[in-house]
């Protein structure tokens, strides 16, 4: 395997907790239903709260 292929394989792997946070962050940044201006994730729209809960479960190792 060449160095470029190894690097590409490494960059594709994403830690589940970081992926969940990235998905929530991207949603909250664009959401016009309340997430964008909410002071807390719990005050956002239903989709935003669901994404945040997914992040919290990943952060806590699924023990929540």
C-alpha positions as CSV (number, residue, x, y, z in Angstrom):
1,X,0.0,0.0,0.0
2,X,1.4,3.4,-0.9
3,X,1.6,6.2,1.6
4,X,-1.2,8.1,-0.1
5,X,-3.5,5.1,0.2
6,X,-2.6,4.6,3.9
7,X,-3.2,8.3,4.6
8,X,-6.6,8.2,2.8
9,X,-7.7,5.2,4.8
10,X,-6.7,6.9,8.1
11,X,-8.5,10.1,7.3
12,X,-11.7,8.2,6.5
13,X,-11.9,6.6,9.9
14,X,-13.8,8.8,12.3
15,X,-14.4,8.4,16.0
16,X,-18.1,7.9,16.6
17,X,-18.2,10.6,19.3
18,X,-16.6,13.1,17.0
19,X,-18.9,12.1,14.1
20,X,-22.0,12.6,16.3
21,X,-20.7,16.0,17.4
22,X,-19.9,17.1,13.8
23,X,-23.4,16.0,12.6
24,X,-25.0,18.0,15.5
25,X,-22.8,21.0,14.9
26,X,-23.5,21.1,11.1
27,X,-27.2,20.8,11.8
28,X,-27.2,23.5,14.5
29,X,-25.3,25.9,12.3
30,X,-27.9,25.7,9.5
31,X,-31.1,25.0,11.4
32,X,-33.8,27.7,11.1
33,X,-36.2,25.9,13.5
34,X,-34.5,27.1,16.6
35,X,-31.1,25.5,16.9
36,X,-29.1,28.3,15.4
37,X,-30.0,30.9,18.1
38,X,-30.5,28.5,21.0
39,X,-28.3,29.0,23.9
40,X,-28.2,25.3,24.7
41,X,-28.6,22.2,22.6
42,X,-31.6,21.2,24.7
43,X,-33.4,24.3,23.6
44,X,-33.2,23.5,19.9
45,X,-35.5,21.8,17.5
46,X,-36.5,18.1,17.8
47,X,-33.9,17.0,15.2
48,X,-31.2,19.0,17.0
49,X,-32.1,17.5,20.4
50,X,-32.0,14.0,18.9
51,X,-28.6,14.6,17.4
52,X,-27.4,16.0,20.7
53,X,-28.7,13.0,22.6
54,X,-26.8,10.7,20.1
55,X,-23.6,12.7,20.8
56,X,-24.2,12.4,24.6
57,X,-24.6,8.6,24.3
58,X,-21.4,8.3,22.2
59,X,-19.6,10.6,24.7
60,X,-20.7,8.5,27.6
61,X,-19.9,5.3,25.8
62,X,-23.5,4.2,25.3
63,X,-24.1,4.0,29.1
64,X,-26.8,6.6,29.1
